[in-house]
Amino acid sequence: MTTLAHRFSARRTAGLTRWNTVLLSRNRLALFYAAVLPLLPLGTLFIGERGSPLVGAFAIITTFLVIALFPVYYNVLSQFVSRRDELVLKRMRTGESRDAELLVSIALPGVGIALLLTVIAIPIAAALGQPLPVNPVLYGATAVLAVTMFTAFAYWTAAWTKNAEAAQLTSMPIIILASIGPMTGTIPDMPDLLRDILSRTPGAAMSDLVRLGWFGFDGPEATEATLTFAGTFGPAVGPLIVMAAWTYLAVVLARRSMRWEPRA
């Protein structure tokens, strides 16, 4: 019978999260990549026609993508691999800490920063001439789903990442998979079959949801807002299913391949 001591503990998780947050804050380069770099794409709002929805969509989608990749995906990947190589995770698993507590506490600092940045991006973009999100509920749901998906991708990638230095290479397939989707709308004369395949990548689905939730764009090639708050929910179903499917796949793969100790 499972005792209370072996169940998930919010108190232990909070303590571990504070410890991981302190470690992240002491690494200035990691903190810059997590908290500052993701907002730099908003600087493109100074370029071109002020208040242009196309410029705004490009800047905000890029910001959203960088938020998902750096505070969440790469940060969680490197932190987990570093703790594993230092045998910190092995020692902690022999004590009171449960596996779920360790995983959640490693992810929470980056996830918290990412969600905060998605909120901070709104007033910054508005101050630079962009409209407020048409559907903040959809925008928020996209943010939560994105950080969940990329956290799972990080733990999956950790399975074949030998050390923290190797993460720069092993992370590339997921970064490419996430980045190629938002580019499909900018590539002319792309074959329909290829465009259809790329539209089902996690980055494309995330991009579509940001365009819907923030700008009310009806479709990846739309250039002006035509959808209201209520009208954005219907077109969002497809991209939400795509993101949910990728999230489920990433969670399953991460659970099957999880490694808690360095390779021999």
C-alpha positions as CSV (number, residue, x, y, z in Angstrom):
1,M,0.0,0.0,0.0
2,T,1.3,3.5,-1.0
3,T,1.9,5.6,2.1
4,L,1.6,9.4,2.3
5,A,5.4,9.8,2.3
6,H,5.6,8.1,-1.1
7,R,3.0,10.3,-2.7
8,F,3.6,13.5,-4.6
9,S,4.4,16.3,-2.1
10,A,3.7,19.9,-3.1
11,R,5.9,21.0,-0.1
12,R,8.9,19.0,-1.3
13,T,8.3,20.2,-4.9
14,A,8.2,23.8,-3.8
15,G,11.5,23.4,-1.9
16,L,13.2,21.8,-4.9
17,T,11.8,24.4,-7.2
18,R,13.3,27.2,-5.1
19,W,16.6,25.4,-5.1
20,N,16.6,25.1,-8.9
21,T,15.5,28.7,-9.3
22,V,18.5,29.9,-7.2
23,L,20.8,27.8,-9.4
24,L,19.4,29.2,-12.6
25,S,19.7,32.8,-11.2
26,R,23.4,32.2,-10.5
27,N,24.1,31.3,-14.1
28,R,24.0,34.7,-15.8
29,L,24.2,33.3,-19.3
30,A,21.4,30.8,-18.8
31,L,19.3,33.5,-17.1
32,F,19.9,35.9,-20.1
33,Y,18.8,33.2,-22.5
34,A,15.8,32.4,-20.4
35,A,14.6,35.9,-19.4
36,V,16.0,38.5,-21.9
37,L,16.6,36.8,-25.2
38,P,13.0,35.8,-25.8
39,L,11.8,39.4,-25.8
40,L,14.4,40.6,-28.3
41,P,12.3,39.7,-31.4
42,L,9.8,42.4,-30.3
43,G,12.4,44.9,-31.5
44,T,11.3,44.2,-35.0
45,L,8.1,46.1,-34.2
46,F,10.3,49.3,-34.7
47,I,10.9,48.2,-38.3
48,G,8.4,48.9,-41.1
49,E,5.0,50.4,-40.8
50,R,4.2,51.0,-37.1
51,G,1.2,49.0,-36.1
52,S,1.3,46.8,-39.1
53,P,-0.4,43.5,-38.2
54,L,1.9,41.5,-40.5
55,V,5.0,42.9,-38.7
56,G,3.3,42.4,-35.4
57,A,2.4,38.8,-36.2
58,F,6.0,38.0,-37.3
59,A,7.5,39.6,-34.1
60,I,5.0,38.0,-31.7
61,I,5.1,34.5,-33.2
62,T,8.9,34.6,-33.2
63,T,8.9,35.8,-29.6
64,F,6.5,33.0,-28.6
65,L,8.7,30.4,-30.4
66,V,11.8,31.7,-28.6
67,I,10.0,31.7,-25.3
68,A,9.1,28.0,-25.8
69,L,12.5,27.0,-26.9
70,F,14.9,28.7,-24.5
71,P,13.3,29.2,-21.0
72,V,11.5,25.9,-21.4
73,Y,13.0,23.4,-23.8
74,Y,16.7,24.1,-23.8
75,N,16.8,25.2,-20.2
76,V,15.0,22.1,-18.9
77,L,17.1,19.8,-21.1
78,S,20.5,21.3,-19.9
79,Q,19.4,21.5,-16.3
80,F,18.2,17.8,-16.2
81,V,21.3,16.5,-17.9
82,S,23.6,18.5,-15.7
83,R,21.9,17.2,-12.5
84,R,22.1,13.7,-13.9
85,D,25.8,13.8,-14.8
86,E,26.6,15.2,-11.3
87,L,24.7,12.3,-9.8
88,V,22.4,14.7,-8.0
89,L,19.3,13.0,-9.3
90,K,20.6,9.6,-8.3
91,R,21.2,10.7,-4.7
92,M,17.9,12.5,-4.4
93,R,15.9,9.5,-5.6
94,T,17.3,7.5,-2.8
95,G,15.8,9.9,-0.3
96,E,12.3,11.2,0.1
97,S,12.0,12.9,-3.3
98,R,9.8,11.3,-5.9
99,D,10.6,11.2,-9.6
100,A,7.6,13.4,-10.4
101,E,8.7,16.0,-7.8
102,L,12.2,16.1,-9.4
103,L,10.9,16.5,-12.9
104,V,8.4,19.2,-12.0
105,S,10.8,21.2,-9.9
106,I,13.4,21.2,-12.6
107,A,10.9,22.4,-15.2
108,L,9.0,25.0,-13.1
109,P,11.6,27.8,-13.0
110,G,11.8,27.9,-16.8
111,V,8.0,27.3,-17.2
112,G,7.3,30.2,-14.8
113,I,9.6,32.5,-16.7
114,A,8.1,31.5,-20.0
115,L,4.5,32.1,-18.9
116,L,5.5,35.4,-17.4
117,L,7.1,36.5,-20.6
118,T,4.0,35.7,-22.7
119,V,2.1,38.1,-20.4
120,I,4.8,40.8,-20.5
121,A,4.9,40.6,-24.3
122,I,1.3,42.0,-24.4
123,P,1.9,45.5,-23.0
124,I,5.2,45.8,-24.8
125,A,3.6,45.0,-28.1
126,A,0.6,47.3,-27.3
127,A,3.0,50.1,-26.5
128,L,4.6,49.6,-30.0
129,G,1.3,49.9,-31.8
130,Q,0.0,46.4,-31.9
131,P,-3.6,45.4,-30.8
132,L,-4.4,43.5,-27.7
133,P,-5.1,39.8,-28.1
134,V,-8.6,39.2,-29.7
135,N,-9.0,36.0,-27.6
136,P,-6.8,36.1,-24.5
137,V,-8.2,32.7,-23.4
138,L,-7.0,31.0,-26.5
139,Y,-3.7,32.8,-26.3
140,G,-3.2,31.7,-22.7
141,A,-4.2,28.1,-23.5
142,T,-1.6,28.0,-26.3
143,A,1.0,29.2,-23.9
144,V,0.2,26.5,-21.3
145,L,0.1,23.8,-23.9
146,A,3.3,25.0,-25.5
147,V,5.3,24.9,-22.2
148,T,3.9,21.5,-21.4
149,M,4.8,20.1,-24.9
150,F,8.4,21.5,-24.9
151,T,9.0,20.3,-21.3
152,A,8.2,16.8,-22.4
153,F,10.4,17.2,-25.5
154,A,13.2,18.3,-23.2
155,Y,13.0,15.2,-21.1
156,W,12.8,13.0,-24.1
157,T,15.9,14.6,-25.7
158,A,17.8,14.1,-22.4
159,A,17.6,10.4,-23.0
160,W,20.2,10.5,-25.8
161,T,22.1,13.6,-24.5
162,K,25.4,12.4,-23.0
163,N,26.2,15.7,-21.2
164,A,25.3,19.4,-21.0
165,E,27.7,20.3,-23.8
166,A,26.1,17.7,-26.1
167,A,22.7,19.4,-25.6
168,Q,23.7,22.0,-28.2
169,L,23.7,19.3,-30.9
170,T,21.0,16.9,-29.6
171,S,18.5,19.8,-29.2
172,M,18.7,20.7,-32.9
173,P,16.1,18.2,-34.3
174,I,13.4,19.6,-32.0
175,I,14.5,23.2,-32.6
176,I,14.3,22.6,-36.4
177,L,11.0,20.8,-36.0
178,A,9.6,23.8,-34.0
179,S,11.0,26.5,-36.2
180,I,10.2,25.2,-39.7
181,G,6.4,25.3,-39.3
182,P,6.1,29.1,-38.8
183,M,8.2,29.6,-42.0
184,T,5.8,27.8,-44.3
185,G,3.7,31.0,-44.9
186,T,6.8,32.9,-46.1
187,I,7.9,30.3,-48.7
188,P,6.3,30.9,-52.1
189,D,5.4,28.1,-54.5
190,M,5.7,25.4,-51.9
191,P,4.0,22.1,-53.0
192,D,0.7,21.6,-51.3
193,L,1.6,18.2,-50.0
194,L,4.7,19.6,-48.3
195,R,2.8,22.6,-46.9
196,D,0.1,20.3,-45.6
197,I,2.8,18.1,-43.8
198,L,4.5,21.1,-42.3
199,S,1.3,22.5,-41.1
200,R,1.1,19.6,-38.7
201,T,4.4,20.3,-37.0
202,P,4.3,21.7,-33.5
203,G,5.7,25.0,-34.5
204,A,3.1,25.5,-37.3
205,A,0.2,24.7,-34.9
206,M,1.6,27.0,-32.3
207,S,2.0,29.8,-34.8
208,D,-1.6,29.3,-36.1
209,L,-2.9,29.5,-32.6
210,V,-1.0,32.7,-31.8
211,R,-2.3,34.3,-35.0
212,L,-5.8,33.3,-34.1
213,G,-5.7,34.2,-30.4
214,W,-3.9,37.5,-30.8
215,F,-4.8,38.9,-34.2
216,G,-8.0,37.0,-35.2
217,F,-6.4,36.0,-38.5
218,D,-8.5,33.4,-40.3
219,G,-5.8,31.0,-41.8
220,P,-2.0,31.1,-42.0
221,E,-2.0,33.4,-45.1
222,A,-4.5,36.0,-43.7
223,T,-3.1,39.5,-43.5
224,E,-5.9,41.3,-41.5
225,A,-8.1,40.5,-38.6
226,T,-11.5,39.1,-39.6
227,L,-12.4,37.0,-36.6
228,T,-14.0,38.0,-33.3
229,F,-13.5,36.4,-29.9
230,A,-16.1,33.8,-30.5
231,G,-15.1,33.3,-34.1
232,T,-11.6,32.2,-33.2
233,F,-12.6,29.0,-31.4
234,G,-13.7,27.1,-34.5
235,P,-10.5,27.5,-36.5
236,A,-8.5,26.8,-33.4
237,V,-9.7,23.2,-33.0
238,G,-7.3,21.8,-35.6
239,P,-4.1,23.4,-34.3
240,L,-5.1,22.5,-30.8
241,I,-5.5,18.9,-31.7
242,V,-2.1,18.9,-33.4
243,M,-0.4,20.4,-30.4
244,A,-2.2,18.0,-28.0
245,A,-1.1,15.1,-30.2
246,W,2.5,16.2,-30.1
247,T,2.3,16.8,-26.4
248,Y,0.9,13.3,-25.8
249,L,3.6,11.8,-28.1
250,A,6.4,13.7,-26.3
251,V,5.1,12.6,-22.8
252,V,5.0,8.9,-23.9
253,L,8.4,9.0,-25.4
254,A,9.9,10.8,-22.4
255,R,8.4,8.3,-20.0
256,R,9.7,5.3,-22.0
257,S,13.3,6.7,-22.4
258,M,13.9,8.5,-19.1
259,R,17.4,8.0,-17.8
260,W,18.3,9.0,-14.3
261,E,22.0,8.1,-14.3
262,P,24.9,8.9,-16.7
263,R,25.7,6.4,-19.4
264,A,28.4,3.9,-18.3
